[in-house]
Amino acid sequence: MSTKFVNELAEILLLLSNIEDQYNLAAFNQTEKKVYYTIATRLANAPKCNITDVINSSGFSRSTIYKTIKKFEKQGLVKMEQSFGDKREFNLDLISA
């Protein structure tokens, strides 16, 4: 690997670490972080995000997603609301730190 690539990768990882510290994500495991990043990515690219979107994008089970989202709700990171259009579905939103 080139030195340039390694240096750029190190900078990106440092930036990610700083973001995780800033948004209180550092204590979460890799699965939980992937769920959070999946929600953030979906919201950045679509008007809404629901649990099914996160399941389909992440590849994790509904149970894993639901438990993780409940954990994020308790931490004040994610808000979950029942969908108006489909009462079986829940829409997700990130809460600003």
MODELLER restraints for C-alpha pairs under 7 A, 6 or more apart:
rsr = mdl.restraints
at = mdl.atoms
rsr.add(forms.Gaussian(group=physical.xy_distance, feature=features.Distance(at['CA:20:A'], at['CA:26:A']), mean=5.02, stdev=0.5))
rsr.add(forms.Gaussian(group=physical.xy_distance, feature=features.Distance(at['CA:23:A'], at['CA:97:A']), mean=6.09, stdev=0.5))
rsr.add(forms.Gaussian(group=physical.xy_distance, feature=features.Distance(at['CA:25:A'], at['CA:33:A']), mean=6.95, stdev=0.5))
rsr.add(forms.Gaussian(group=physical.xy_distance, feature=features.Distance(at['CA:32:A'], at['CA:68:A']), mean=6.09, stdev=0.5))
rsr.add(forms.Gaussian(group=physical.xy_distance, feature=features.Distance(at['CA:35:A'], at['CA:54:A']), mean=6.92, stdev=0.5))
rsr.add(forms.Gaussian(group=physical.xy_distance, feature=features.Distance(at['CA:35:A'], at['CA:58:A']), mean=6.78, stdev=0.5))
rsr.add(forms.Gaussian(group=physical.xy_distance, feature=features.Distance(at['CA:35:A'], at['CA:65:A']), mean=6.97, stdev=0.5))
rsr.add(forms.Gaussian(group=physical.xy_distance, feature=features.Distance(at['CA:38:A'], at['CA:54:A']), mean=6.20, stdev=0.5))
rsr.add(forms.Gaussian(group=physical.xy_distance, feature=features.Distance(at['CA:38:A'], at['CA:57:A']), mean=6.89, stdev=0.5))
rsr.add(forms.Gaussian(group=physical.xy_distance, feature=features.Distance(at['CA:38:A'], at['CA:58:A']), mean=6.68, stdev=0.5))
rsr.add(forms.Gaussian(group=physical.xy_distance, feature=features.Distance(at['CA:39:A'], at['CA:49:A']), mean=6.59, stdev=0.5))
rsr.add(forms.Gaussian(group=physical.xy_distance, feature=features.Distance(at['CA:39:A'], at['CA:54:A']), mean=6.39, stdev=0.5))
rsr.add(forms.Gaussian(group=physical.xy_distance, feature=features.Distance(at['CA:42:A'], at['CA:49:A']), mean=6.00, stdev=0.5))
rsr.add(forms.Gaussian(group=physical.xy_distance, feature=features.Distance(at['CA:43:A'], at['CA:49:A']), mean=5.89, stdev=0.5))
rsr.add(forms.Gaussian(group=physical.xy_distance, feature=features.Distance(at['CA:48:A'], at['CA:91:A']), mean=6.93, stdev=0.5))
rsr.add(forms.Gaussian(group=physical.xy_distance, feature=features.Distance(at['CA:49:A'], at['CA:91:A']), mean=5.64, stdev=0.5))
rsr.add(forms.Gaussian(group=physical.xy_distance, feature=features.Distance(at['CA:49:A'], at['CA:92:A']), mean=5.49, stdev=0.5))
rsr.add(forms.Gaussian(group=physical.xy_distance, feature=features.Distance(at['CA:50:A'], at['CA:89:A']), mean=6.87, stdev=0.5))
rsr.add(forms.Gaussian(group=physical.xy_distance, feature=features.Distance(at['CA:50:A'], at['CA:90:A']), mean=5.48, stdev=0.5))
rsr.add(forms.Gaussian(group=physical.xy_distance, feature=features.Distance(at['CA:50:A'], at['CA:91:A']), mean=4.16, stdev=0.5))
rsr.add(forms.Gaussian(group=physical.xy_distance, feature=features.Distance(at['CA:50:A'], at['CA:92:A']), mean=5.44, stdev=0.5))
rsr.add(forms.Gaussian(group=physical.xy_distance, feature=features.Distance(at['CA:51:A'], at['CA:89:A']), mean=6.98, stdev=0.5))
rsr.add(forms.Gaussian(group=physical.xy_distance, feature=features.Distance(at['CA:51:A'], at['CA:90:A']), mean=6.04, stdev=0.5))
rsr.add(forms.Gaussian(group=physical.xy_distance, feature=features.Distance(at['CA:51:A'], at['CA:91:A']), mean=6.69, stdev=0.5))
rsr.add(forms.Gaussian(group=physical.xy_distance, feature=features.Distance(at['CA:55:A'], at['CA:61:A']), mean=6.31, stdev=0.5))
rsr.add(forms.Gaussian(group=physical.xy_distance, feature=features.Distance(at['CA:55:A'], at['CA:62:A']), mean=6.17, stdev=0.5))
rsr.add(forms.Gaussian(group=physical.xy_distance, feature=features.Distance(at['CA:55:A'], at['CA:65:A']), mean=6.70, stdev=0.5))
rsr.add(forms.Gaussian(group=physical.xy_distance, feature=features.Distance(at['CA:69:A'], at['CA:78:A']), mean=6.90, stdev=0.5))
rsr.add(forms.Gaussian(group=physical.xy_distance, feature=features.Distance(at['CA:72:A'], at['CA:78:A']), mean=5.44, stdev=0.5))
rsr.add(forms.Gaussian(group=physical.xy_distance, feature=features.Distance(at['CA:73:A'], at['CA:79:A']), mean=5.94, stdev=0.5))
rsr.add(forms.Gaussian(group=physical.xy_distance, feature=features.Distance(at['CA:76:A'], at['CA:95:A']), mean=6.76, stdev=0.5))
rsr.add(forms.Gaussian(group=physical.xy_distance, feature=features.Distance(at['CA:77:A'], at['CA:94:A']), mean=5.93, stdev=0.5))
rsr.add(forms.Gaussian(group=physical.xy_distance, feature=features.Distance(at['CA:77:A'], at['CA:95:A']), mean=5.08, stdev=0.5))
rsr.add(forms.Gaussian(group=physical.xy_distance, feature=features.Distance(at['CA:78:A'], at['CA:92:A']), mean=6.78, stdev=0.5))
rsr.add(forms.Gaussian(group=physical.xy_distance, feature=features.Distance(at['CA:78:A'], at['CA:93:A']), mean=5.66, stdev=0.5))
rsr.add(forms.Gaussian(group=physical.xy_distance, feature=features.Distance(at['CA:78:A'], at['CA:94:A']), mean=4.52, stdev=0.5))
rsr.add(forms.Gaussian(group=physical.xy_distance, feature=features.Distance(at['CA:78:A'], at['CA:95:A']), mean=5.38, stdev=0.5))
rsr.add(forms.Gaussian(group=physical.xy_distance, feature=features.Distance(at['CA:79:A'], at['CA:92:A']), mean=5.70, stdev=0.5))
rsr.add(forms.Gaussian(group=physical.xy_distance, feature=features.Distance(at['CA:79:A'], at['CA:93:A']), mean=5.16, stdev=0.5))
rsr.add(forms.Gaussian(group=physical.xy_distance, feature=features.Distance(at['CA:79:A'], at['CA:94:A']), mean=6.20, stdev=0.5))
rsr.add(forms.Gaussian(group=physical.xy_distance, feature=features.Distance(at['CA:79:A'], at['CA:95:A']), mean=6.61, stdev=0.5))
rsr.add(forms.Gaussian(group=physical.xy_distance, feature=features.Distance(at['CA:80:A'], at['CA:90:A']), mean=6.19, stdev=0.5))
rsr.add(forms.Gaussian(group=physical.xy_distance, feature=features.Distance(at['CA:80:A'], at['CA:91:A']), mean=5.74, stdev=0.5))
rsr.add(forms.Gaussian(group=physical.xy_distance, feature=features.Distance(at['CA:80:A'], at['CA:92:A']), mean=4.71, stdev=0.5))
rsr.add(forms.Gaussian(group=physical.xy_distance, feature=features.Distance(at['CA:80:A'], at['CA:93:A']), mean=6.61, stdev=0.5))
rsr.add(forms.Gaussian(group=physical.xy_distance, feature=features.Distance(at['CA:81:A'], at['CA:90:A']), mean=5.36, stdev=0.5))
rsr.add(forms.Gaussian(group=physical.xy_distance, feature=features.Distance(at['CA:81:A'], at['CA:91:A']), mean=5.31, stdev=0.5))
rsr.add(forms.Gaussian(group=physical.xy_distance, feature=features.Distance(at['CA:81:A'], at['CA:92:A']), mean=6.54, stdev=0.5))
rsr.add(forms.Gaussian(group=physical.xy_distance, feature=features.Distance(at['CA:82:A'], at['CA:89:A']), mean=6.08, stdev=0.5))
rsr.add(forms.Gaussian(group=physical.xy_distance, feature=features.Distance(at['CA:82:A'], at['CA:90:A']), mean=4.32, stdev=0.5))
rsr.add(forms.Gaussian(group=physical.xy_distance, feature=features.Distance(at['CA:82:A'], at['CA:91:A']), mean=6.11, stdev=0.5))
rsr.add(forms.Gaussian(group=physical.xy_distance, feature=features.Distance(at['CA:83:A'], at['CA:89:A']), mean=5.53, stdev=0.5))
rsr.add(forms.Gaussian(group=physical.xy_distance, feature=features.Distance(at['CA:83:A'], at['CA:90:A']), mean=5.14, stdev=0.5))
rsr.add(forms.Gaussian(group=physical.xy_distance, feature=features.Distance(at['CA:83:A'], at['CA:91:A']), mean=5.73, stdev=0.5))
